Structures are given as structure tokens and as C-alpha cells.
Amino acid sequence: MVHCKKGVVEFLKRFKTNATKSDLVFLPRQKNIDFLIMLGMFFYNAKEIIFSLTELDYFAGPSVDDDGSQGEIYEFATKVFGNDVYIKLKLSDTGAKCISFHELIHPVSFPFKKGDK
């Protein structure tokens, strides 16, 4: 897959703008909820972390949703309280959604971080 830094930056800008205007939908999947509880966090804390993401945290996307619905999905990973966190975001006509916010299970490569191959 060819990664376009400009595309990731633009996605994050559009995602954050949309999430600010119409609020961020955080999918209440049990895996996401359990992880937030383990970290002692609330949805608004997760939103703050999502809003702090940059292209350096990006590792995959754009891709289509498994359910076939319209929109673009990008995947990110970052550290939260020493834990590697996997974050999957979707932007569509219906708004900005956080699909996944849980422990990162598999190692990933960050195409825009120096020294990370």
C-alpha cells in the first residue's frame, strides 16, 4: 500500500472538524468499554486522545468498512499510560466515528516516523 502523508493529514483535519461540529460517535463495543475501564478513563478522555493524533500515529488506511457502508477508515496507534492503543476512525456522510479504541494486539509499522520501518 502506498501511504500518502498529505492524505492522512487531510483526513485528520476533516475528521476533527466533523467531530467538533457534530460530536464524535464512540461505538460502545464491549472491547472498547472494557479497555477504557481498565485505564480508568471515560469517553471524553478517549476523545482527547483522538484529537491529539497526528500523521505520525498513522499506520493504515484508507480502507472500506467491513459492513460495506460508505466512508473512509484510517488506523492509528499511540501510547496511553504506557499501553499501546489501537484506534480505528471512520469518516462518512453520517459523521465521525471511533470504531475501535483498545489494546494494540499486533505490531505495526508507522510509515511517517523516522527509524520505524
C-alpha positions, 0 to 999 in steps of 0.5 A: 500500500502506498501511504500518502502523508498529505492524505492522512493529514487531510483526513485528520483535519476533516475528521476533527472538524466533523467531530467538533461540529457534530460530536464524535460517535464512540461505538460502545463495543464491549472491547472498547468499554472494557479497555477504557475501564481498565485505564480508568478513563471515560469517553471524553478522555478517549476523545482527547486522545483522538484529537491529539493524533497526528500523521505520525500515529498513522499506520493504515488506511484508507480502507472500506468498512467491513459492513460495506457502508460508505466512508473512509477508515484510517488506523492509528496507534499511540501510547496511553499510560504506557499501553499501546492503543489501537484506534480505528476512525471512520469518516462518512456522510453520517459523521465521525466515528471511533470504531475501535479504541483498545489494546494494540494486539499486533505490531505495526509499522508507522510509515511517517516516523523516522527509524520505524520501518 
